[in-house]
Amino acid sequence: MVPIPGLDHAGEFLRDFWRRRQTLIGLCWLSIGALFLLGWLLAASSGPSLPDPQSRQFAVDFRDYWLAAQRMAGGASPYNPVLLNGPVGSQGLDIYRYPPVLAFLLIPLSGLDYISAGWIWVGISAAALAAGLCLALRAGGSALNAKALLWTAVAAVWFMPTLDSLWKGNVEGLQVLLIAAALTANAPARASSIVAQAWLKIAPVVALPALLVREGRRGWIWLFATSAILVVPAFLWAPAGWRQLPKVLADISGADTVVASNLAPSSWLVLFTGSDALGAPIRAGLIIAALALAVLSVYLARRPDGWAAALLAGVAASLLLPGTIWLHYLLVLLPFGAYAWPRLSARSRCALIGAGTAISAGIFSSALAFAGAVAFAGVALRALWPPRPAPTNVVLPTSLSAGL
């Protein structure tokens, strides 16, 4: 190839400029993203709250947790009675969809007004997200220096699921921290975090078989121990909610999931074509894909270096299994990007950034966000896939080798 002096000079100038100004560029991007995120939250929380719930979307999911915690504080079931009257829509107010554990843990916030409690929850979620990403970076082998922390923060504030999760007050911040703990080499923390995820939000239970296969008897011990710590106090406090949980889950699973903001193909393809004919078969295909990922998770968990890939496969399965995939759900992919980053080539890093950008563009196109999530998980899974075991050298007996 014939060198082009002008292009070579420009490329060298840009590389030199990047080396000398990388920190300043990162600080500018971080400041702009953080100010936008904070400004959005302030604007969302400044309007009327519970008396006019349709006027603002600030911590709209946390509002469900808060109302459930208020009911549970009085010893009652956390569930709105409407959940027991048949299938409910995938969107709505005062629709608490999780086991009673989360509502029980939030009882201390139930006595505060909604906006104050919502801001405390935003702070807890942001702190959990930051701690989780730092833990994932360290577990993946990255040095926690100023450069790594700066660009991880930039990625977090510009990743649209971060804004969506903090704005709506969902539980993904805690999930990121628990996923990062599950990526560490500490076996008790790894096991307890996976069990805790399952009790906070049902879908992560698909990662549990991989844990039990990998840890064996110890995994079962940690399963029962962590479950006892989380479940027994909540059960003794308000047993009615646990009796209603199976009915609530059944009603939620039968809900209509075809809405514009649902990232699942079974929703946006139906809306795009205007025909319900594609909905059922595509939904069945997603369930099959989720089950296949769960089986892959168990397979990878058996490999000596396969735990990170097994956990990623399990988390991906937990995203596909429900009928709805909201944008904020995809925040749980971010710690895998941080963990896998040192293992990625320059080309793979560009692919991961491109996939994250496509996810962020999901506010304009559900199909683009879904494709970006698939690409993001694929790039990370390829980097985390355990290497083939090296062939063992067979040492022949001296007499045999002499004869040969």
C-alpha positions in Angstrom: 0.0 0.0 0.0 1.4 3.4 -1.0 1.5 5.7 2.1 -0.3 9.0 1.8 1.7 11.7 3.6 -1.2 13.9 4.4 -3.2 11.1 6.0 -0.3 9.8 7.9 0.5 13.2 9.3 -3.2 13.7 10.3 -3.3 10.3 11.9 -0.2 11.0 13.9 -1.5 14.4 15.0 -4.8 12.8 16.2 -3.0 10.1 18.1 -0.6 12.6 19.7 -3.5 14.9 20.6 -5.4 11.9 22.1 -2.4 10.9 24.2 -1.9 14.5 25.6 -5.6 15.4 26.0 -7.2 12.1 26.9 -7.9 13.1 30.5 -9.3 16.5 29.6 -11.6 14.9 26.9 -12.8 12.3 29.3 -13.6 15.0 32.0 -15.5 17.0 29.4 -17.6 14.0 28.3 -18.2 13.0 31.9 -19.3 16.5 33.0 -21.7 16.9 30.1 -23.2 13.5 30.6 -23.5 13.8 34.4 -25.1 17.3 34.1 -27.6 16.0 31.6 -28.5 13.0 33.8 -28.8 15.1 36.9 -30.8 17.8 35.1 -33.2 15.2 33.8 -33.8 13.8 37.2 -34.3 17.2 38.8 -36.8 18.1 36.1 -38.6 14.8 36.4 -38.9 15.2 40.2 -40.0 18.8 40.3 -43.6 18.4 39.3 -46.6 17.0 41.2 -46.0 13.5 42.6 -48.5 11.0 43.9 -51.7 13.1 43.7 -51.1 13.4 40.0 -49.0 10.3 39.1 -49.4 10.6 35.4 -47.8 14.1 35.3 -44.2 12.9 36.0 -42.3 9.7 35.5 -39.7 10.3 38.3 -39.0 7.0 40.1 -42.2 5.5 38.7 -41.1 2.0 39.4 -39.8 2.9 42.8 -43.3 4.3 43.5 -44.6 0.7 43.2 -41.9 -0.5 45.7 -42.7 2.4 48.0 -46.4 1.7 48.1 -45.7 -2.0 48.6 -43.4 -1.2 51.5 -46.1 1.0 53.0 -48.6 -1.9 52.9 -46.0 -4.3 54.3 -45.0 -1.9 57.1 -48.5 -2.5 58.5 -48.0 -6.3 58.3 -50.2 -6.7 55.2 -49.4 -8.2 51.8 -47.3 -5.9 49.6 -49.5 -6.6 46.5 -52.3 -4.4 45.2 -55.5 -6.5 45.3 -55.9 -5.8 41.5 -53.0 -8.2 40.9 -55.1 -11.0 42.2 -58.0 -10.5 39.8 -56.5 -11.8 36.6 -53.8 -10.8 34.1 -52.5 -7.3 34.4 -50.9 -5.1 31.8 -47.1 -4.8 31.4 -47.4 -1.2 32.4 -49.4 0.5 35.2 -49.3 2.2 38.5 -49.0 0.4 41.9 -48.1 -2.9 40.2 -45.5 -4.5 42.5 -44.2 -7.5 40.6 -41.4 -8.9 42.8 -41.2 -11.2 45.8 -41.9 -9.5 49.1 -38.2 -9.3 50.0 -37.6 -5.9 48.2 -40.6 -4.3 49.8 -39.6 -5.6 53.2 -36.1 -4.1 52.8 -37.6 -0.7 51.8 -39.9 -0.4 54.9 -37.5 2.2 56.4 -38.3 4.5 53.4 -42.1 3.9 53.6 -42.6 6.6 56.2 -41.0 9.3 54.0 -42.8 11.3 51.3 -42.5 9.9 47.8 -40.1 12.4 46.4 -37.7 12.3 49.3 -37.7 8.5 49.4 -37.2 8.5 45.6 -34.1 10.6 45.8 -32.7 8.4 48.5 -33.3 5.4 46.3 -31.6 7.1 43.4 -28.6 7.7 45.6 -28.5 4.1 46.7 -28.9 2.9 43.1 -26.1 5.2 41.8 -23.8 4.2 44.6 -24.5 0.5 43.9 -23.9 1.0 40.2 -20.5 2.8 40.8 -19.4 0.2 43.3 -20.5 -2.6 41.0 -18.5 -1.3 38.0 -15.4 -0.7 40.1 -15.7 -4.3 41.4 -16.2 -5.7 37.9 -13.2 -3.7 36.6 -11.0 -5.1 39.4 -12.3 -8.6 39.1 -11.6 -8.5 35.3 -8.0 -7.5 35.9 -8.1 -3.8 35.2 -6.1 -1.5 37.4 -8.3 1.0 39.3 -6.4 4.0 38.3 -7.7 7.4 37.4 -7.8 6.7 33.7 -9.8 3.5 34.1 -12.3 5.0 36.6 -12.8 8.2 34.4 -13.6 6.3 31.2 -15.8 3.8 33.0 -17.8 6.7 34.5 -18.1 8.2 31.0 -19.4 4.9 29.7 -21.9 4.7 32.6 -23.4 8.2 32.3 -23.7 8.0 28.5 -25.2 4.5 28.5 -28.9 5.2 28.2 -30.1 2.3 30.4 -28.3 4.2 33.3 -30.5 7.2 32.9 -33.6 5.0 32.3 -32.9 3.0 35.5 -32.2 6.0 37.7 -35.1 8.0 36.3 -37.6 5.2 36.8 -36.1 4.0 40.0 -35.8 0.4 39.1 -33.6 -2.2 40.8 -30.9 -2.6 38.2 -28.3 -0.6 40.3 -28.4 -3.3 42.9 -28.3 -6.0 40.3 -25.1 -4.5 38.8 -23.5 -4.7 42.2 -24.7 -8.3 42.8 -23.5 -9.3 39.3 -20.1 -7.8 39.9 -19.9 -9.6 43.3 -20.7 -12.8 41.4 -17.8 -12.2 39.0 -15.3 -12.2 41.9 -13.2 -15.1 43.0 -14.8 -15.1 46.4 -17.0 -18.2 46.3 -19.4 -17.3 49.2 -20.0 -13.8 47.8 -20.5 -15.2 44.3 -23.1 -17.7 45.5 -24.9 -15.3 47.9 -25.2 -12.6 45.3 -26.8 -14.9 42.7 -29.3 -16.2 45.3 -30.1 -12.6 46.4 -30.7 -11.5 42.8 -33.3 -14.3 42.4 -35.1 -13.2 45.6 -35.1 -9.6 44.6 -36.3 -10.2 41.0 -37.5 -13.6 39.9 -35.9 -13.8 36.4 -32.2 -14.1 37.6 -33.1 -17.5 39.0 -32.1 -19.0 35.6 -28.4 -18.4 36.6 -28.9 -20.6 39.7 -28.4 -24.0 38.1 -25.0 -23.0 36.8 -24.0 -22.0 40.4 -25.2 -25.3 41.8 -23.4 -27.3 39.2 -20.2 -25.4 39.7 -20.2 -25.3 43.5 -21.9 -28.6 44.3 -22.7 -29.1 47.9 -21.4 -25.7 49.0 -23.7 -24.1 46.5 -26.7 -25.7 48.1 -25.5 -24.6 51.6 -25.2 -21.0 50.4 -28.5 -21.2 48.7 -30.4 -22.2 51.8 -28.3 -19.9 54.1 -28.8 -16.8 51.9 -32.5 -17.6 51.4 -33.0 -18.0 55.1 -31.5 -14.6 55.8 -33.6 -12.8 53.1 -36.9 -14.7 53.2 -37.5 -15.7 56.9 -37.7 -12.2 58.3 -40.0 -11.1 55.5 -42.2 -14.2 55.8 -42.6 -13.8 59.6 -43.4 -10.1 59.1 -46.1 -10.5 56.5 -46.9 -14.1 55.5 -49.9 -13.1 53.3 -47.7 -11.8 50.6 -45.9 -15.1 50.2 -49.2 -17.0 49.8 -50.2 -14.6 47.1 -46.9 -14.6 45.2 -47.7 -17.6 42.9 -51.0 -16.0 41.9 -49.3 -12.7 41.2 -46.6 -14.3 39.1 -49.2 -16.2 37.1 -51.2 -13.1 36.4 -48.2 -11.1 35.3 -47.0 -13.9 33.0 -50.4 -13.8 31.2 -50.3 -10.0 30.6 -50.3 -8.4 27.1 -46.7 -7.3 26.4 -47.2 -5.6 23.0 -46.3 -2.0 23.8 -44.2 0.6 21.9 -41.3 0.7 24.5 -40.9 -3.1 24.8 -37.6 -4.1 23.2 -38.6 -7.7 22.7 -39.1 -8.6 19.0 -42.4 -10.2 19.8 -43.6 -6.6 20.6 -42.0 -4.3 18.0 -42.5 -6.7 15.1 -46.2 -6.9 15.8 -46.4 -3.1 16.0 -44.4 -2.7 12.9 -46.4 -5.2 10.8 -49.7 -4.5 12.3 -50.4 -8.3 12.6 -50.6 -10.5 15.6 -49.5 -13.6 13.6 -45.8 -13.1 14.5 -46.3 -12.4 18.2 -46.8 -16.0 19.5 -44.1 -17.8 17.4 -41.5 -15.1 18.1 -42.3 -15.2 21.8 -41.9 -18.9 21.7 -38.6 -18.5 20.0 -37.3 -16.1 22.7 -38.3 -18.6 25.4 -36.4 -21.4 23.5 -33.4 -19.1 23.2 -33.5 -18.3 26.9 -33.6 -22.0 27.7 -30.7 -22.7 25.4 -28.7 -19.9 27.1 -29.6 -21.4 30.5 -28.3 -24.8 29.3 -25.2 -23.1 27.9 -24.7 -21.4 31.2 -24.6 -24.8 33.0 -22.2 -26.2 30.4 -19.8 -23.3 30.8 -20.0 -23.5 34.6 -18.4 -26.9 34.3 -15.3 -25.5 32.6 -12.4 -24.5 34.9 -12.3 -20.9 33.5 -15.9 -20.7 32.4 -17.6 -19.0 35.3 -17.7 -15.5 33.9 -19.1 -16.7 30.5 -21.6 -18.9 32.4 -22.9 -16.0 34.4 -23.2 -13.8 31.2 -25.2 -16.6 29.5 -27.4 -16.9 32.6 -28.0 -13.1 32.7 -28.8 -13.0 29.0 -31.3 -15.8 29.5 -33.0 -13.8 32.3 -33.4 -10.9 29.9 -35.1 -13.0 27.2 -37.3 -15.1 29.5 -39.9 -12.4 30.5 -42.3 -11.1 27.9 -41.0 -7.6 28.2 -37.5 -6.1 27.9 -37.4 -2.6 29.1 -34.4 -0.4 28.2 -33.3 -0.1 31.8 -33.0 -3.9 32.0 -30.0 -3.8 29.8 -28.0 -2.0 32.5 -27.0 -5.5 33.8 -24.8 -5.9 30.7 -22.5 -3.1 31.6 -20.5 -4.9 34.3 -19.7 -7.6 31.8 -18.3 -5.0 29.5 -16.1 -3.6 32.3 -15.0 -7.2 33.2 -14.2 -8.2 29.7 -12.5 -5.0 28.6 -8.8 -6.0 29.3 -9.4 -9.2 27.2 -10.7 -7.3 24.1 -8.7 -6.4 21.1 -8.9 -2.9 19.7 -11.4 -4.1 17.1 -13.5 -5.8 19.7 -13.5 -2.7 21.9 -14.8 -0.7 19.0 -17.5 -3.3 18.4 -18.5 -3.2 22.1 -18.7 0.6 22.1 -20.7 0.5 18.9 -23.1 -2.1 20.5 -23.5 0.2 23.6 -24.2 3.1 21.3 -26.9 1.1 19.5 -28.5 0.2 22.9 -28.5 3.9 23.9 -30.2 4.7 20.6 -33.0 2.4 21.8 -35.0 5.5 22.8 -35.6 6.0 19.1 -35.8 2.4 17.9 -36.6 -0.7 20.0 -35.2 -3.0 17.3 -31.9 -1.2 17.3 -31.6 -1.5 21.1 -32.4 -5.2 21.0 -29.8 -5.7 18.2 -27.2 -3.7 20.2 -27.9 -5.8 23.3 -27.4 -9.0 21.3 -24.1 -7.7 19.9 -22.9 -6.4 23.3 -23.5 -9.8 24.9 -21.9 -11.6 21.9 -18.7 -9.5 22.0 -18.4 -10.0 25.8 -19.2 -13.7 25.6 -16.6 -14.3 22.9 -14.0 -12.5 25.1 -15.0 -14.5 28.2 -15.3 -17.9 26.5 -13.0 -20.3 28.3 -9.9 -21.4 26.3 -9.5 -24.9 25.2 -7.5 -27.0 27.6 -3.9 -27.5 26.5 -3.1 -31.0 25.3 -1.3 -33.0 27.9 2.1 -34.5 26.9 2.2 -38.3 27.3 5.5 -39.4 28.8 6.4 -42.9 27.5 8.2 -45.4 29.8 12.0 -45.4 29.2 12.0 -49.0 27.9 9.2 -48.3 25.4 10.8 -45.1 24.2 14.1 -46.8 23.7 12.5 -49.5 21.7 10.9 -46.9 19.5 
